[in-house]
Amino acid sequence: MNNELRILRITEVAKKLSIGKSTIYDWLNPKSPRYDPNFPKPIKLSAKTIGWLSTMVDEWIENKQREQYPMDIEDLLPEIS
């Protein structure tokens, strides 16, 4: 993942994750059955504007990957001598 620090707007986050904006809102809403307490919280950019730090979204993606695939690929391959 790219570690460049950027602010992503909701459309960019949705596109990056290949999901709809409504899914993001559900993940952020504690009352939603789809709530994800680990999804990064947005930062307020102005009175009506929010965004996400790109590094936080990237970290969330990496954590999701580790949850589903806890072993590194090297751990799955036999050692070659």
C-alpha positions, 0 to 999 in steps of 0.5 A, a space after each residue: 500500500 502507498 503510505 502517502 498521507 492524503 485525505 480521502 472523501 467518501 466517494 474515494 473511500 467507497 471506490 477504493 473499497 469497491 463498496 457503496 457510500 451507504 455501506 460506509 455509513 452503515 459501518 460507522 453507525 453503531 445502531 446499524 447491524 452492519 456496524 464495524 467498530 474497527 472501521 476508521 472514523 472520519 475527520 471533520 474538514 469543515 462544518 459539512 465536510 468529512 474525510 478519511 486519512 488514506 493511511 488509516 483506510 490502508 491500515 484497516 484493509 491490511 488488518 482485514 486481510 490479516 484477520 482472514 489470512 493470518 499466515 504469511 504466504 512464506 509460512 504456507 510454502 515449504 522451505 527450499 534448501 
